[in-house]
Amino acid sequence: MAVIISCGVVQAHPGESLKSKRAEAKYRADYLASLENTDLAHCAGSLASRGVVERTIHRRRSIVDGLQAQVSDVSSKYPHTKINSSTL
């Protein structure tokens, strides 16, 4: 049975070879190595000046408050249930 299932998986991408996968991996690695900026540190000042950071903090705080309210509701309905809200 396992042989039949594995044959279906092997034939899922019939045109791909190990050589083409290695070539794609090398292409991706070369591309990533050529990038000068791989994070947003270079535009942090611009994001802060446009208020993006503050909006992000507010949005995340709202999400946390909503999750904590849900935990509080569950805790009040089921007082015997122990919920660790410190991970939220």
N, C-alpha and C positions, 0 to 999 in steps of 0.2 A: 504494500500500500504506500509506504514512504517513497518508493522508487517512482511510482506513478505521480505523486504530488511533486516531487523534486523535478521530474521531467517537465511539468507544466511551468514551474518557476524558471527553469533554465531557458525555456523557449519564449519567455515573456519579452525578451529583447534580443531577437535573433541576429540583428546586425552589429551588435557591440562585441568587440574583442578586447582582450587584455591590453593589447597594444594601443587601441583607441582610448581606453580608460586611462592608461598611463600618460598618453599625450594630453588628454584633457586635464589631468591632475597637474602636469608640468605647466601647462598654459595658465591655469588658475594660480599656481604658486608664483609664477613669474609676474603675473598681473598684480597680485597682492604685494609682492616685493617692490614693485615699481611705484606704489602709492606713497605720496608724501604724508598725507594726513589720513589716519585710519580711525580717528575719533573726532569729537566735537570741541576739543580744547582750543583749537585755533579760532573758533567763533563764539567762545563763551561770553566775551564782552558784548558782542552784538546781540546775543540772545538775552542777556541781562538788561541791556538798554531798551530793548523792545518789550520787556515785561514777560517774556516767555517763561523765565525761571519762576517768577511769582505765580503765574497762572498754573504752572505745573505743580508747584507746591500746594496751591489751593485745591486743585483737582485731586491730587493724591490724598490730601487731608480729608476731603469729602468722602472719598472711597473708604478710607480707614474708619471714619466716623460711622458710615453706613454699615460696615461689617461689624463694628463694635455694637451698634444698636441691634443688629440681628442676633449677635451672641447674647446680648442682654435679654432680648425677648425669649430666646430659647432657655436661658438660665432661669428666668422667672416662671416659665411654663413647666419646666422640668427641673426642680431644685436639686434632685438627687443626681443629676447628670453633671459631671465635672468637665468643664470646658476650659482649655488653656488658651486664653485670649492674648497672652503675651506674644504669641507667634504671629498675630494678625498685623 
